[in-house]
Amino acid sequence: MNQDLIYSVIVPLYNEEKNVHLLLDKITDVMQNYKYEIILIDDASTDNTVKEILKYNHPNVKLLEFKKNYGQGSALMAGFDAAIGDYVITLDGDLQNDPIDIPMMVKTLEEQNADLVVGNRQKRQDNIIRTIPSRIANWIIRKSTKLEIKDQGCALKVFTNETAKELNLYGEGHRFISISAHLNGAKITEVNVKHHPRQFGVSKYGMNRTFKVINDLLLILFQKKYSQKPIYLFGNIGLSIFLLGTFISIYLLFLKIFGHEIGQRPLLILGILFIFIGIQFFTTGIIIDMLMKTYFESQNKRPFNIRKITTFEKK
């Protein structure tokens, strides 16, 4: 690591009061010989996370407090906006990521002239509710995007400043940072990193988030393939449905001509109705998402509000 460069370490936090001091100790031990800042984003914690940060009074810390809970994607966006470092480093606040891997990842980024280095958690210390959906999602992403990253969900990442600030993370978009950076043309590499069991607090992961991730994944895949030519998707779907409807109509017409009763076929009507409803829901979701992004980006708005920013004096 270059002692002339500045490193911005970004950590989103939500109810991590027992982890804060240990986390800051570990980051400080790793970064003590370098110019660095630690940007902590409190996502409206309901415990004493903020009090513990204030009590620690770390001179290199900048604390951003959200007005309400916006999620990890928004927290990372706020951190990216605030970062002044030449390199930007992200990690979770639950002590499962190990800051000791940061110098190795920075060295990899420099040696390979990469824009983003992502961690691949070895011997992952999570329960089956987290690991199985994660493995399935990672496999789908690799097959559909051709981006050979084994662990999309690892929070430990090192970016160049430009790469981090190009990212706009909405919804559960923080889980697809590698894909978003890839779509922006970033050169990405992956390295193995340590992973530890959670010592304090509880995981914020639930099955409801799995469904959010699936929806965001579908949206990203749509944007990758059809964002500049949506007619290829919607035109093909519309044409297919039109041909299917035409075939069904002709088939029923022939049945009528040959004396068959066609009035009592509710399952056929229901099936066609479900097709149209499913398409309407999916396309409506895409349109609303695009309108939402246009709203924020055209006005240079962010999908979060910061209540307070605290910096600490040198001791």
Beta strands, then each sheet from edge to edge (+ up, - down):
strand 1: 6-13
strand 2: 35-42
strand 3: 61-66
strand 4: 87-90
strand 5: 116-121
strand 6: 157-160
strand 7: 188-193
strand 8: 306-311
sheet 1: 7+ 5+ 6- 4+ 1+ 2+ 3+ 8-
end
